[in-house]
Amino acid sequence: MITHDITKTNQAVRQLIEKIENPRHRFLLIAYDRHRNLEMAGRYEEIFAPDMMAQAPVYHLRANEINVRLEGQEAVKGLYRMWAETNQSIFYTENEQLAVADNFVASVTIGYQQVSGQSLLTNRVLSYLPGFLSKRILKRALAAKTFKADESAMYLYKNVYQMIWPYDDRGRLMGEDVWEPDPDKAEITKLDPADMLTTQEAGRLLAPLIKPLPSFDEMVLGNAAARRAS
């Protein structure tokens, strides 16, 4: 039985929000937290609100010799839609470390993604998945664990991830840069059906944590004007 709790996935983000005083940095972290919760809850359409996402986001998902680039809202939305519809939008974290600057949020974490056996075995989804799921790397990881993926089963894919999320001057996400430094260290564990979380269940669990995004003008520009006045 797994002990992961999807309501704790963003725990490090929420803890940093409580410590940060800079209003712009705080806004970026709130947007980052909201985005990740919406993604896991399957409410991906809300991620593309004009105050959250830039018009032309670019996602880079890199691992080993793989370099996957998704450009534009429709391409990115296709990724989120596929994950939500196949219960692959479930993520967990351990020991996440975060940093925030004026135009990006950075994260290093041990991450887990719930992945279907069918996704592991078919070419159809590889162009939408991080590079670590390339056939060559996947076969090596599976061979090391001496089991074969079952198309009807669900798995947890575990490894260390490094991420940088850039934001524009109004705090809108411009893309994601995600690396898996050591694909060969990945661990793939078959899930007991009782431990598999559906996107619908994740949405129910995360709903209390998904708050409206504050007004950028009020939170960031308003605070800046107040500081100048003082």
C-alpha positions in Angstrom: 0.0 0.0 0.0 1.4 3.4 -0.9 1.4 6.2 1.6 1.3 9.2 -0.8 -1.3 11.9 -0.3 -2.1 14.1 -3.2 -3.2 16.9 -0.9 0.5 17.1 0.3 2.0 17.3 -3.2 2.3 21.1 -3.0 3.0 21.2 0.7 6.5 22.7 0.2 4.9 25.4 -2.1 2.4 26.4 0.6 5.0 26.5 3.3 7.2 28.9 1.2 4.2 31.1 0.4 3.8 31.6 4.2 7.4 32.8 4.5 7.7 35.0 1.4 7.0 38.8 2.0 7.9 40.1 -1.5 4.4 40.5 -3.1 5.5 39.6 -6.7 7.3 36.5 -5.5 4.3 35.6 -3.4 2.0 36.0 -6.4 4.1 33.7 -8.5 4.1 31.0 -5.9 0.3 31.3 -5.5 -0.1 31.0 -9.2 2.3 28.0 -9.3 0.4 26.3 -6.5 -2.9 26.9 -8.2 -1.7 25.6 -11.6 -0.3 22.4 -10.1 -3.5 21.7 -8.2 -5.7 22.4 -11.2 -3.6 20.1 -13.3 -3.8 17.2 -10.9 -7.6 17.8 -10.4 -8.2 17.5 -14.1 -9.4 21.1 -14.3 -6.8 21.9 -17.0 -9.0 24.3 -18.9 -8.8 26.8 -16.0 -5.0 26.8 -16.3 -5.4 28.7 -19.6 -7.2 31.7 -18.1 -5.8 35.0 -19.4 -4.4 35.9 -16.0 -2.6 32.6 -15.6 -1.1 31.6 -18.9 0.7 33.5 -21.7 -0.7 33.4 -25.2 2.2 31.3 -26.6 3.6 29.1 -23.9 6.6 26.8 -24.7 7.2 23.6 -22.8 10.6 21.8 -22.9 10.6 18.3 -21.5 14.2 17.0 -21.6 15.8 13.8 -20.5 18.9 12.0 -21.7 19.0 12.3 -25.5 15.3 13.2 -25.8 14.2 16.7 -26.4 10.4 17.2 -26.4 9.1 20.7 -27.2 5.4 21.7 -27.0 4.6 25.1 -28.3 1.3 27.0 -28.1 -1.7 26.6 -25.9 -3.4 23.9 -28.0 -0.4 21.6 -27.8 0.0 22.1 -24.1 -3.7 21.6 -23.5 -3.5 18.3 -25.4 -1.0 17.1 -22.9 -3.1 18.0 -19.9 -6.2 16.6 -21.6 -4.6 13.3 -22.3 -3.3 13.0 -18.7 -6.6 13.9 -17.2 -8.6 11.5 -19.3 -6.3 8.6 -18.5 -5.7 9.2 -14.8 -2.1 10.2 -15.4 -2.4 13.7 -13.9 -1.7 12.3 -10.5 1.6 13.5 -9.0 3.3 13.2 -5.7 6.5 14.8 -4.3 9.1 14.2 -1.6 11.7 16.6 -0.3 10.8 19.3 -2.7 13.1 22.4 -2.6 11.9 25.6 -4.2 13.2 29.0 -5.1 11.4 32.0 -6.5 12.7 35.1 -8.4 11.0 38.0 -10.2 10.3 35.9 -13.3 10.6 32.2 -12.4 9.9 29.5 -9.9 12.4 26.7 -9.6 11.9 23.3 -8.1 14.0 20.2 -7.4 12.1 17.2 -6.1 11.8 13.5 -5.9 8.7 13.1 -8.0 6.1 10.4 -8.7 3.7 10.3 -11.6 0.9 7.8 -12.0 1.4 6.3 -15.5 -0.7 3.7 -17.3 0.8 0.5 -18.7 -0.6 1.4 -22.1 1.2 4.7 -22.1 4.4 2.9 -21.2 4.1 0.5 -24.1 2.6 2.5 -27.0 4.2 5.0 -29.3 1.0 7.0 -29.5 1.6 9.0 -26.3 5.4 9.2 -26.3 5.4 12.6 -28.0 3.4 14.0 -25.1 5.3 12.4 -22.3 8.6 13.4 -20.7 11.7 12.0 -22.4 12.3 9.4 -19.8 9.5 7.3 -21.3 11.4 6.8 -24.6 11.5 3.1 -25.6 15.2 2.8 -25.1 15.3 4.2 -21.5 12.0 2.5 -20.6 13.3 -0.9 -21.7 16.4 -0.5 -19.6 14.4 0.6 -16.5 12.0 -2.3 -16.9 14.8 -4.8 -17.4 16.5 -3.6 -14.3 13.3 -4.3 -12.3 12.7 -7.7 -14.1 9.1 -7.2 -14.9 7.0 -6.4 -18.0 4.5 -3.6 -18.2 0.9 -4.7 -18.2 -1.2 -2.5 -20.6 -4.2 -2.7 -18.2 -2.3 -1.8 -15.1 -1.2 1.5 -13.6 2.3 2.3 -12.4 4.2 4.9 -10.3 7.2 6.4 -12.1 9.7 7.8 -9.6 12.8 9.9 -10.1 14.5 13.2 -9.3 13.1 16.2 -11.3 14.5 19.7 -11.9 12.0 22.3 -13.1 12.0 26.0 -14.0 8.7 27.7 -14.7 9.2 31.2 -16.3 6.6 33.9 -15.9 6.1 37.2 -17.8 6.0 40.6 -16.2 2.3 40.2 -15.2 2.9 36.8 -13.6 1.5 34.7 -16.4 3.2 31.3 -17.1 5.3 31.3 -20.2 6.2 27.6 -20.2 7.9 24.8 -18.3 11.4 23.5 -18.5 11.6 20.0 -16.9 14.6 17.8 -16.7 15.2 14.3 -15.4 19.0 14.4 -14.8 19.4 10.6 -14.4 16.8 8.6 -16.3 18.7 5.3 -15.5 17.8 5.8 -11.8 14.1 5.8 -12.4 11.9 3.3 -10.5 8.7 2.0 -11.9 6.3 0.3 -9.5 3.1 -1.5 -10.4 0.2 -0.1 -8.4 -2.3 -2.3 -6.6 -5.8 -1.3 -8.0 -6.8 -0.1 -4.5 -3.9 2.4 -4.6 -4.7 3.9 -8.0 -6.2 7.4 -7.8 -8.6 8.6 -10.5 -8.6 12.2 -11.8 -12.1 12.5 -10.5 -11.0 11.5 -7.0 -8.0 13.8 -7.1 -10.4 16.7 -8.1 -12.6 16.0 -5.1 -9.6 15.9 -2.7 -7.9 19.0 -4.1 -11.0 21.2 -4.4 -10.6 22.7 -0.9 -7.1 23.7 -1.8 -7.9 25.4 -5.1 -8.4 29.1 -4.4 -9.1 32.0 -6.8 -6.0 33.7 -8.1 -5.6 37.2 -6.5 -5.6 40.3 -8.7 -2.1 40.9 -10.0 -2.8 44.7 -10.0 -3.9 44.8 -6.4 -1.4 42.3 -5.0 1.7 43.3 -6.9 1.3 46.7 -8.5 -0.8 48.0 -5.5 1.8 47.0 -3.1 4.6 48.6 -5.2 2.6 51.8 -5.3 2.1 51.8 -1.6 5.8 51.2 -1.0 6.7 54.2 -3.2 4.2 56.4 -1.5 5.7 55.6 1.9 
